[in-house]
């Protein structure tokens, strides 16, 4: 499966183009694998991407809907958010699930590590399966205008298959849970 595992790219210089509290954008002058000069843009995130799939004893889960500015469209997703690089990802995942759905869980399983769009970003994500759930109150952040819906896990997976869920972390996580639960 592996060909040459050595890095064929050579970095000549790196210049920071932009930075805000969430991302950093760099321009890299490079030598591409063919030996010619090239340019590469890289987006680095200041958080780990975290997705959570809560599943109750009846096989239900929760999706979160919100308008995504970058897409200019509404998106249905698993509960997700960012965890600071220096913080424990499980603690951050627990916080995100509570904030967005009001749910806490007694059983947590890290089911996946994912790179979201590795041609332009080094973002690393993780998906957790949350079980043994307790319901509570949401704690939305000021940038969040969320809608939360409860549905069967099978329905959520069907939404992936029908193209209604398009978020990469949601798709990967839901399909992994489908496989783990033999759905």
Residue, then its C-alpha position, 0 to 999 in steps of 0.5 A: x500500500x505504501x510507495x515512497x514514504x519520504x517527503x518529496x517536497x522541499x520548503x524554501x521559505x515560509x511567510x505568515x499571511x494572516x492570523x486570527x484567534x482560530x487560524x493561521x494562513x502561511x505561504x510556502x515557497x517550495x520545490x515540488x516533487x518534480x524538482x520545479x519551484x512552486x507555491x503552497x498555501x497552508x491553513x493551520x488551526x489553533x484547535x483540534x476538531x471534535x465531533x461527538x455522536x451521542x447514542x441513547x439506549x433506544x438507538x437515537x442520536x442528535x444532530x445540530x443544524x446551523x447556518x454555515x457562513x463559509x458555505x452560505x447554506x444551512x448544515x446538519x451535523x453531529x455536535x462538534x466544535x474545537x478543543x484547544x491544542x494544549x487541552x485534553x480532547x476528551x474534556x473538550x468533547x464533553x464540553x462541546x456536547x453539553x454546550x450544543x445539546x445539553x447532554x452528558x455521557x458516562x461512556x466515551x469512546x474515541x472512534x476516529x482520528x481524521x484530517x479534514x482537508x489535508x491538501x490545504x490544512x493540517x487540521x486534525x480531528x477526532x470523533x467520539x461515541x458518547x453513550x449512557x446519556x443524561x439530558x440537561x440544558x444547552x449552553x450555546x456560545x454567542x456565535x451559535x444559533x443552533x437547532x437540535x433534533x433527535x432522530x434514530x441513528x439509522x435515520x441520521x445515517x440515511x441522511x448521509x447516504x441521501x446527501x443531506x449531511x455534507x460535513x466531512x467529520x459528520x459523514x465519517x463519524x456516522x459511517x464509522x458508528x454504522x459499521x461499529x453497530x452493524x447498521 
